[in-house]
C-alpha cells in the first residue's frame, strides 16, 4: 500500500511531457504544470500556428503566455527528491500483460528492456548485462523489446533469418539461400534494410514536402475563404445600400408626383369653383331681372307700363355656354399613362441588368478548375442548342422579320416599325431578344451574299452609319462575314481571312464563361472555320447583318 501511495505522489509531481519529475516547474493559466524547458519546446513547435495550447486539456492561449516559476511546486519536488521517491518502485519492473517479459527470469518475470535478434531472446536489466560485458555477445543486435522474435527464426532450419530474397520478396536464413532459394537474387537482411531505408527516407522526404505544400495550400485556402467572406459581406452591404437609395429615390419621386398632382388638383378645382360661383351669381341676377320683368308685364295700367319699361336696366352680356368646354375622362389619366410607361421601362431595364448582375455573381470562381471539354461531334453541339428569336425593336427598317422572328429578309421598302432607341438606324442589322450566357449553340441558314453572323454586347452603338455600329468593327462585337466564295472574321476593326468549305449553313458555339466563340461550316460534317479565345465581360446577344443585296435572307434554324 505504501508503494502505491508513493507512486501516486510521483505521478502527481511528474511532467506529462517528459514523464519525469518536474524540473523548474511552471504553471499555465489553465492550472496544469510542466518543466519549463518541456513546455517551452512544445510551444516553439506551435509558433507557426500562432495559437499555443495545453498538452493535457488542449485549452488554447493567445498570445503566448509568459511562463512564471511555481515556487511552491518546485519546493515540493525538491523535497520528494531528497526522500528518495524519484526511483521507480520495485513492482514497476515486473512484466504486466502488455509488457515483454524477460526470457531468463524464473518465477515472476521482470520486464525486458532489450531483445536480442541474434539469440533470439528478451532480457531484463540484470540478465542483459552479459551482452555488455562478454566480447562475443557484444556483437549481437539489440533492439527494443519485441514479442515477435520467433518471426525472425526460419521454421525449416531453425536459424535466424539474416538474408532477404528479392526474387520472392521474403526474409530467409542462410541455409534457405543455398537450398529452396538457390539461384534467386539474395542479399543480406542488413543490405536490404539499407536499400529499403534509403527508399523510405526518400518517400518520407516526398511526404514531408507534400505535407508542407498542402499546409501552404490549406493556409492559402483559408486566406481565400476570409477574402471571399469579406468581399461577399462588403458587396451585400453595398448592394443593400444602393437598393435602399433606389427605393428612397422612387419614394421621393412618388411623393413629388403625388404633391404635384394634388397641387394641380387644387388649382384646377379652384378655377372651376371660381367659374361656378360667377355662373351662380349670374343666375341669381337673371332670376331677379326676370321677376322685375314679370311684375312689369303684369301691370294693367298702360301709361304706368310705358313709363316704367325704359327703367329696366339692360342685361349684361353673359358667358355663352359654348365657351365652357369640358373634356370628360381626360383629367389625370395622362399622368397614369406616363407613370405606367415609366414602370414598364424600369421593368425592362431591371430585367436586362438583372442578367448582367446574375452573370457577375456566377462568374465568381476562386478555384481554378479544369474546363469541361469542348463538343466534338454535331450531336455533342446539339446538346447546347438554344432557341433564339430576333428582336423587332433592334431591326433596321429595311429588314423584314418572319417565321416567328427567326428569319430576317432585306427589303427595298422600309417596314412600319415604331421608333425605338435600340434600333439600328443605318446599318442593316438586328440583334436577338435573348441574352446569351453559359454554353449556347445555334445554326443559321443563309441565302444571298454578304451575311454577317455575330455576337455583340448590348451597348453597341445603334444610331448612324459609323463603324462603331457595324458588327466586328469595334471592341463590342465579334462577327463572321460569309461570302459566296469564302469567309472573313472581324473584331475591333481587324480582319482575318478564313479558308474553309463554303456552306449555306453555319453553326455558332459560345461558351461565355470559358471565353470561347467558334464558327463551323455545317454540311453533313462540321468543319471549324474560326475559334476565338477571349474574356467576355457582359452578356452577349446573337446578331445578323445583311449588308449587300436585297432579298438576302438568314434564318435561325430549329435544330434537333
Secondary structure, DSSP 8 states (H G I E B T S, - for coil): -HHHHHHHHHHHTB-TTT-SB-SSEEE-TTS-EEEHHHHHHHHHTTGGGT-EE-TTT--EESS-----B-HHHHHHHHHHHHTTTTS--GGGGB--TTS-B-TT--SS-BB-SEEETTTTEEE-HHHHHHHHHSHHHHTS-EES--S-GGGGB-TTT--B--EEETTTTEEE-HHHHTTTTTTS-EEEHHHHHHHHHHHHHHHHHHHHHHHHHHHHHHHHHHHHHHHHHHHHHHHHHHHHHHHHHHHHHHHHHHHHHHHHHHHHHHHHHHHHHHHHHHHHHHHHHHHHHHHHHHHHHT---HHHHHHHHTTS--------GGG----TT-SSHHHHHHHHHHHHHHHHHHHHHHHHHHHHHHT---S---------SHHHHHTTB----B-TTTS-TTEEEETTTTEEEE-SS-------TTS-SSS-EEEEEEEE-SEEEEEEEEESS-EEEEEEETTS--SSSSGGGSTTSSTTEEEEEEETTEEEEEETTEEEEE-----SEEEEEEETTTTEEEEEEESSSEEEEEEEE----S-EEEEEEE-S-TT-EEEE----
